[in-house]
Amino acid sequence: MDGSAKRIDAHHHFWDPARYPYPWMVGDAMDPVRRAFGPDDLRPALDAAGIDGTVLVQTISSLAETREFLQVAAATEVVHGVVGWVDLMSPAVGDDLDELLDGPSGRWLVGIRHQVHDEPDPDWLRRDDVRRGLAAVQRRGLTFDLLVRARELPAATDVVRSLPGLRFVLDHIAKPRIAAGRDDPWRLRMPALAAEPNVDCKLSGMVTEADWATWTPRDLRPFVDGVLDWFTPRRLLFGSDWPVCLLAGSYDAVIGGLVAALPDLSPDELAQIFGGNAQRAYRIGGAPARAVDPHIG
């Protein structure tokens, strides 16, 4: 794998409800995705869309899942990196990270994520032990994925400012209330986070924040316009959020909806969103780590 431009899906999952419990997979509405999904299920969609590589992202707070995902990445050519999970509050967080990185598939670990929006405390990211955990992530050259909503954006902004050497990637544009047509707290709080140069943002997870049955690119456009203005094409990454996205549309529909929601961009800008930025944010394929540039808005 070389450092040339590739089309990268920066956010997808695998899971198997027969092996692990998924606390978020509740209610009849989740029936369409309440089954095992693995590489063989995803590969036809990637081939049809011309996607060269992917980033596999954790689904539960489990070191066991992370170890298994690293093994999957080592055995699956299309998976170019894994965003796993460790307990950031644990005094042993550094040892846990080193165990993962030093394992036979450790080279595939590119980042860490925690489901922050599920924490009862909106200030969870401000905890001293969490920040120590994030500092351990930084020291090992990994990226941290921020899974937050508008409620947690102030704390996320504070922690990003306190760790300027750590690359953060905001998942799902912070899950605004797309189905409602507007989200004033989200729109008020996002610019401060976007102003920090060590944060990228995934154009992912939007169709499931919209009305699953009736959404169109027009519903996505005001929110896409916002993050495009705040982050610019230099810090936006495409992610499918497959198979979660299947609740609201096919893999092809997700890509088509995003392209239709974007304004006219140059071929180079589109190439960055659909691959180049993911290669840099996660150091995929030998891409150099992006220097933190205070002039990037």
N, C-alpha and C positions, 0 to 999 in steps of 0.2 A: 504494500500500500504506500503510495507516494503522497507528496504534498500538493498535488495538482487539484484544481477545483473539482469538487464532487457535489452531487445533489444529496443532501443529508436531511433525513427526518430526525429532528433533534429531540423527539419525545414520543415514546410509545411504551407499551407494557406487555408482559406475558403474565398469565396466572392460571391457577388450577384450583377451583373451589373444593375439589375432592381431597386436596392435600393441605390447604391452608384456609383458615377463616379470614374473610375480608369484611371488617366491620362496616365499611361504607357500602357494601353490596347488599342492601336491604330493600324490601318492598317489591311488589309485582312489576314495577316499571323496569327493574333491572333484569328481568327474566331473559331478554335477548342476549345478554352478555354473561349470564350465569352458567358458564361452561369453561372448559379449558381452552386457552388460546396460546399457541406457540409459534415457532418460526415457520412451520409449514403452512400455517393459516395466513401469516402475513406476507409470505414471499410472492404470491401471485399479484397482490395489490402493489407491492413495490416494483415488480417487473413492469406492470402496466403503466405505472406512473414514472418510470425511469429513475427511480431512487437508487443511489449507489450504496448508501450506508445509513445506519440508524444509531440512535442512542437509546438504550434500554433503561427504563427508569423504575425505581422501586415502587412497590404498591402497599407494603405493610412495614411496620417497625420490626424488622427481623434481620439479624445478622445471617441466619441460615438462608433466607431468600437471597441476600446479597451474594453469598458464596455461590449459590446455585446459578445466579445470573452471570457471574464471572465465568463459570464453567460453560454456560450457554454461549457467551460471547466468544470464548476460545474455540468453540466447535461450530460456530455459525458465522460464515464469512461476512454476511451483510451487517452484523452487529459490530460497530466500530468502537463502542464504549458503553460503560455501565455507570449510571448514577445510583449508588447504593444507599444504605442506611447504616448509621452507627448511633449509639446513644451519646449525644453531645454532652449530656449532664454527667456522664460517668467519669470518675477519676481515672478510669482505664481507657479513655477514648483514644489516646495516642497509641496504646498497645493494640487496641482493636483495629485501628487504621493500618498499623504496621503489619499485623497478621494478614489482613486482606491484601495489602500491597506486596508482601513478600511471598504470598502463595503462588502456586504454579500458574494461576490465571490473573495474577494481580495487575499485570500491565494493562488490563482492560478497564480498571477502575479509573474513571475520569472525574467523578464528582460524588457528592453526598447530598441527600435530601431528607427533610423531616416534614411531616404533615402539620405545619405550624397552625394552619387555620382550624385544625381540630382541637387545639389546646384551649382549655377554658379561659386561660389568662391571655388577654390580648397583648400583654407586655412580655410574653414568654421569651422573645428574642433579646430582651434587655437583661435577662438573668446573668449574673456573673459566671455561673458554671457553663451556661450555653455559650457565652462569648469565649470562654477558655476552650471549649470544644471547637468552636469555629476557628480559633487561632491555630489549633492542632491541624485542622483541615488545610489551612493556608500554608503551614510549614511544610506540608507534604505535596504542595503544588497542585492541589485539587480545587475544583470549582464547587460552589454551594448553590443548589437550586432553592429559591424562595417560593414556597407554596403558601400564599397568603391571599386574603381578601382585603377590601378597603379597611376593615376593622384593624388589621395588623399592620397597615402601611406605615403609620408613624414609627412604630418600633422597628420595622424593617429599615426604614430610612436611617434611623439612629445607628443601627448595627453596621450598616453599609459604610456610613461615615467613619465609624470607629475602627474599621478594618480596611483601609484603602488599598492594601496590597492583596486582598482576597477578591477573586473574580466571582461575582454573583450572577445568577441567571434567574430572572423572574418568570415563573411558570404561568401560562394561561392568561397573560396580561392582567393578573391579579383578580380574575373571575368577576368582572363587573356584571351587573344585572341587565344583561342584554335583552332578555325577554320583556323587561319592563320598559325598554326604550331609552332609559337614562339611569345614571347612578351618580348622583351628585357628590357623595363622599369620595367615591373612587376618582372622579374627575378633579376634585379639589386636592387630593393627596398624592396623586401619581406624579405630577411634575417635580416635586421635591425629590422623590426617589430617582426619577429619570435624570435629574441634574447631576447625580453622582456618576463619575466616568467609569467606575468599576462594576456597573450593572448592565447586563444585556436583558432582553425581553423576548419571550417566546410568543409568537403568533400561533397559539395553540388553545385547545379547550374552549373555543368560542361557540361552536355550534351547540354544545350541551348547556351553555348558559343562555342560549336563545330558546325560542319555542321549538321543541324537538320536531314537531309535525309540520310547522308552517314557515320556518325561517327561510330567509333569502339573503343573498349578499347585501342587499340594501339594509337589512337589520344589523349587519356586522359593520357596515361602513363608518358610522360615526365613531365607533370605538377603535377601529383600525386607524382612522385618520388621527385620532388622539395620540396613540402610541407612536405612529409614524412621525408626528410633529415633535413629540417629546424625546424619542430615542434616536430618530433618523434611521435610514436604511442600514447604517453602519453597525447598529446594535440590535437588530431584530433577527430572530431565527424562526424558521418554519418548524412546527411540530404537529403531527397528526392527532396525538392523544388517542391513537388506536389501541385497543378496541373500544374504549369508552365512547369514542365518536360514533360508533355504530348505532348507538341509541338514537342518533339524530341524522345520520347519513353515512353513505359509503366513504371509503378512503378517497375515491376519485371525487366525490361531492365535496369533501373537505378542502381538497386542493383547489378545485374549481371555484368554490365559494370564496376562498381567500384571494385568489387571483382576481376575481371579479370585484372584490371589495377594495382592492388596492387601487390607487390612482395610477396614472401612466408613470412608470419608472423605467430607467435605462436598463439595458440588458445586464450591465455590470451590477446595478443595485439589486435586481432580481436574483442574480447569481449569488450575491452575498447573503440575501435573506434565505435562499433555498439551499445553502450549503457552506459558503465561505465563512460566514460568521460562526456557525456551529463548529467548524474545524478549528477556528481560533479560540473560541470560548472554552472548548473542551480539549484543546491540544491534540486533535485527531489527525492522523496521517502525517505526522511530522510538522504540522503547521506551527509556527512560532507562537509563543504566548504573546498576547497583545499587550503592549505597554500601556499603562494607565495614562491617558492623555487628558489633562485638565481642560483642554479646549474643546473636547467632544461634548456637545450639549445633549 
